[in-house]
């Protein structure tokens, strides 16, 4: 009778949505329900404007990850979508912004500013960006002010998470004043105009990212792209500190199965008496574990039960709402745990990928007349994400106040095959990093 009890326990994890478009479908269903007078009760978590915005921005991140992962089916992927979402959201500053005085200035070289007009993207373009960022059901008049609060919560000066977002414009572009002033107010971001000197511009951008990440990302771009009109830059660095540290003496080289035929040795951290949050999803056929980090961040591992590099089914299930529901359903248990040390460095030009999404027209015929009278378009999107997870932790033993379920036999959770990793801010639900790790030796 013991096994059925355990299976019942593991089956407590329920999954509300399975499709890639589930976030959009949920929004549509909510709207339809409202029209019919059948409004579904809102999760209290989403009553906070910051959390609601974080869910929308994170859904953009899950979509972005899916798109990139599908293009690199047999390679590792690591993204920090929040940095790119911030730059894209800033680009959408639109007609609902108040008028501003032309007091603020762009970063060097200085630009000549035109008459005071509402800032940001034209209405059609702004709506397109808003849909991509899942702002459809948000109060648009409050989005940008709320984003300021979200940035403070996730990437404040005291946080280990270092994120850098920037809008870089072609040289000698004349910018309307409302845009740059609201940009600095809501996104703590200053525009950068290129000087026209390729080496100088490359050096300045790399120096800026290095400064924003406290020297953790030394080089953001290898080369300066040509024909820049608008370049969106997003970079992020995070070195995680576990709530409970791993014993370095237990770290050893162990097998990691790349697929059914190939095995490599990787540096594997171990804890035979770990306390973690756990669940099994029978539809996705994967074991899910969540480990707490300091500063209110958690790492969620999605581990297929069999060695496979095809994790499309799991990837398609990922939305802010799904991950939030998973978080609520996981149970605290004792486990025999092993997972690879990670030092991941991923850089990619994402423009060609984004041209295949609903944002495609930003690269061809956008309306950015509220930014500048000169026709401009999105030309480049550059991203770099660096993530480190080692044995480092806050304390040697788990918090004595944590109550873990004691099963007849311990759960074994060995991350010794390809897996998905989601790093999330617990307070707001913001997606900080997402990775598909097929080979932990290199990203």
N, C-alpha and C positions, 0 to 999 in steps of 0.2 A: 504493500500500500504506500510505501514511501515515494516511489518514482512518480505515480500520478500526482501526488501532492506537490512535488517539485515542478512537474510540468505545468500544473495549474498556476503555480507561483510565477513561473517564467512567462506564462501566457497573459499575465496582467497588462502587458504593454499593448495598448490599443493604438491604432493608426487611423486618423480621420481622412487622409487624402493620399492619393497615389500618383497623380499625374503631374507632368511638368508644369502644366498651366493651372494647377490647383489653386494658387493664390488668386489668379484672375477670376477663376470660376467661383471661388468663395466670395469675392467682392460682388460678382454679378448676382449670385444667389442671395446675398444679403440685401442687395438693392431690390431684387424681385420680391423677396419676403416683405420688405418694408412697404412696397407698393400694394401688396395683398393684405396688409395689416397684420402680418405674422412676423414680427420682428424678433429674431433670435436674441436671447440674452447675451450681452457682451461679456467676454472674459474680463474680470476686474483688472487683470494685468494690462489690458489695452485701454483702460480708461485714462491712463496717463498720456498726455499729448506726446511726450518724449518717447515713450515705449511704442506708441502707435506709429510714429515717424520711423523709429528704429526698425520696426517690422517691415515697413514699406521699403526702406533702403536695403535691408537685408534680403528681401525677396529679389530685388535687382541683383544683389550679389550672388544669390543661388542661380539665377538665370545666366549671369555672366560666367559663372563657373561651368555650368552645363555646356554652354556654347564652346568654351575653350577646351573642355575635356573631350568633347566629341571630335574636335579637330586633332587632338593628340591622344588617340585611343590607347597607344602602347607606351606612353611616356608619362612621367610624373608631372603633376600640375600643383602649383601653390599660388594662391591669390589672397590679397587683402582687399576685398572689394570696397570696403568703407572709404579708402583713400580716393578711389576713382569715383565713387558715388558722390563724394563731397565736391569734387571738381565739376562733375556733371550737373549736380544740383545748383551749384553756384552759377553755372552757365545759363541756367533756366530763369534767373532773376527776371521777373516780367512786369506786366502792367500794373499789378496790384501793389507795387512798391511806391512809397511816397516820393515826392520830389526831393532832390538833394541839392545842396550848394556845391559848387566846384572847388571846395577847399582842399580835399584830399588829392594826393599826387600818386602817380604810378612810380614803380621802381625805376631806376635809371635804365636807359636814358629818358629824360623828361619828354612828355608828349603835350601837344597843344590840345586843349579840351574844347568841345563845342558847347552850344547853348544847353541849358538845363532842360532835360526831357526825361520821361520815365525810362527806367533802365531795363536791360536784359534782352532776352530773345523775343522775337515777334510772336504773336499769339499762337499761330499754328505750330511753330517750332517749339514754343514753350509747352504747349499741350502735349506734343509728342514726347518731349523729355519727361514731362510729368507722368505720362502713362508708363514709360519705361521704368521709372522709379516707383511705380505703384502709388502715386500721390492721388489717384482718382477719388478716393473717399475721404481724403484729408481736407481740412480747412486750408485752402491755398493761401489765404491771407496771412496765416500764421506759420506756414511751413518754414520760412527762412529764419524767423525769430526763434522758432523751436529748434532749428538745426544748431543754432548757437549754443543752446542748452545741451543738446546731444553731444556736441564736440567737447564741451567742458566736462561732461560726465565720463566720456570714453577716453579722451586724449589730453586730460589736464596736465599741467607741468609736473605734478607729483606721480603721474602714471608711468609705468614701465613701457607701455604701448606707445611707440613714437610713430606718428603718421604725418605725412607731408603731402599736401595737395596744392596744385597751382595751375592757373591758366596762363599760358605763354602765347603772346601775340606776335604777328609779323612786324617787321621793323617799320617805324614811322607811322604807325596806325593812329589815327585821331579817334579818341574814345569819348563817348558822351558821359557827363559827370555823374549822373545818378547811378550808373553801373558800378564804378570803382568804389564809390563811397559806401554803397550798400554791401558790396562784396567784403569790404574790410569790417563792416559792422556785424554782419551775420555769420561770416565764415572765417574771420580772422585771417583773411587772405589778401595779398597785394598782387596786382597784375604785374607781369614782367613783359616788357617789349624787347625784342631782339635788337642787337646793335648792328647786325649785318656782318660782324666779324665772327666767323664760324668757331674758331678756337676759343675766342673770348667768351662767346655765348655758352659753349659747352662747359668751359671751366666754371662760369658763374652758376649754371644750373646744378652741376655736380657739387659745388661748394655749398649751395643753398640746401640741397638735400642732406649733405653731410652735417650741416649745422642743425637742421630740423630733427635729425635722428641722433643727435649728440655723438657724432662720429662713428656710428655703427654701420652706416652705409657710406662707404668711402667713394664709390663710383656708381652713379645712377645710370648714366648712358655712356656707351663706348664711343659713339659717333653722333654728331649733330645731324639730324635729318635735313634734307633739302626741301625747298618750297613750302616752308611752314606758313600757314595762315592762322590756325588756332591749334596749339599743342596742349593737350591735357596731360598733366604729370601727376602720378600717384605712387607714393612709396610708403612702406611700413616696415618697422622692425619691432620684434618682441622676443625677449629672452624670458621664458617662463620660470617661475619659482613655485614648485609644488607646495601645497599646504603641509604635506608629509614627505620628507625627503627620502630618496632611495639610498641604500647603503652602497657606497662605491665598491666595497669589497665583494659585493654580490654581482657586480657588473662583469660580464664575460662575453667572449665571442661565441655566438650561437647561430644555429641555422635559421635563415630566412628563405622561404620558398617563393621564388619569383613566379613560378608556374608549376605545373605538375612534373616537369622534367628538370628544371634548373634550381639549384640551391646555392646560396652564397652565405658567407659568414659576416655577421654584423655585431656591433657592440650592443648587447642587450642588457637593459636594467631589469632587476628582479626584486620582488617582494613577496615572500611566501605567506605573509600574514596581512595582506593589503585590505583596506576597507574602501570600497568604491560603490558607486551606484550602477545598477545593472538591469538589463532586460533583454529578452529574446523576441525578435519579430519574426513570426512564422511566415508571413507573406513575403517579406524581403529576404528571408532566410539568412539573417545576420544577427550576431550578438553585439549588443550596444553597451559600452561602458563609459562612465563619466567620472573624471578625476578632477578634484578642485585645485585651482592655482590660487595664489595670493591676489589681492586687489580685486576680488569679486569676479574672477574669470574662471571658466571651466573648459576642460578639453573633453570632447565627446568623440569616441572612437566607434566607427561602424565597421565591424569585422565579419566578412562573409564566412559561413560555416565551412566552405570548401575553398581550396586554393583556386582563385580565378582573377584575371585581370579585367574581366567584364563586370563592371559595377553599375551599369546603366539603370537597372531597376531601383537601386538605392538612390542614385543621383536624381532620378526623376521624382522621387518622393520628397525631396528636400525643399521645404518652404519654412518661413519663419513660424507659421502656425503649427506645422508638423513637428519641428524641433522643440517648440515650446511645449507641445502636448507630450512628446517623448520625455522631456525633462520632468514633467509632473508625474509620469507613470513609473519612472525608474525606481528601483528599490535598493536600499543600502544593505550591502552584504559583505561577508568575508570572502576573500578570493586569493588564489595563487596567481600572481600577476607577473607578466614579463612584457616589456615593450622596448623597441629600439631607441637609442639615443638619436636625437634628430638635430642636424644643423643644416637647414634648408635655405637655399639661395636661388631664387627664381626671378628672372627678368625677361620681359617679353614686350614687343610692340603689338598692341592689341587692335590697332586701327583696322586691319584687314578683316579681323574677326567681327568687329562691331559693324562693319559695312554689310554683314549678312543678317543683321538684326533689325528690329523696328526703328533703330536709330540711323538707318542707311542714308536717309535724305539729309542728315546733318553734314555729310561728306560731299553732297552734290548741290543741293539748292535750298539751304536753310534761310530763314529770315532773322538775321541778327542786326536789323536796322536800329534796334534800341541800344545796341552796343556801339555801333559805328555806322556812319553814312556810307562808308565803303563796303561793297559786298565782301564778306568773309565767310569762311566755312571751316568746319572741323577737318583737319588734315592729318593729325597724328595723335595717338594715345600711347603713352609710355608708362609701363608699370614695373615695379620691382618690390618683391616681398622677401624678407629675411626672418626666419623663425628658428629659435634654438630651444630645445628641451633636453635638459641633462638631469643628473641626480639631485641638483640643488633644490633645497626645500626649506620651509620655515621652521619645522620642528622634526625631531627624530621619531616620535610616536604620534599616532592619531589623537585627535582631541578626545579626551575621556568622556565627553558628553555625547559623542556620536553613538547611537544605538544601531547596531547592524544585526540583520536577521541571521540566525544560526541554522544552517541547513544540515541534513544528515551527513552530507559530504560537501567539501568546499567546492565552490565554482572555480574552474580554471580558465583564465583569460590570457592567452598567449598571442601577442600580436606578432606572429611569425610568418605572415603572408600579406599580400596587398590589402590595403585598408583605406578608408576615408577618415579624415580628421576635420573636426569643426571646433574652432575656438570661438567662444561666445562670451559676451559681457552679461553676467547674470542679472544685473540690476535692470538693464534696458532691453536685453535680448539681442543686442547688436551683434551681427556676424563680423568678427574681427579677422579671422583667417579661415580658409578652407583649402584642403589639400587632398589630392589623390596620390597616395604613396605606393608606387609599384616596386620601387627599389630605394630603400632608405639610405643607401650609400651615396646617392647623387640626386640632386634636383636641379 
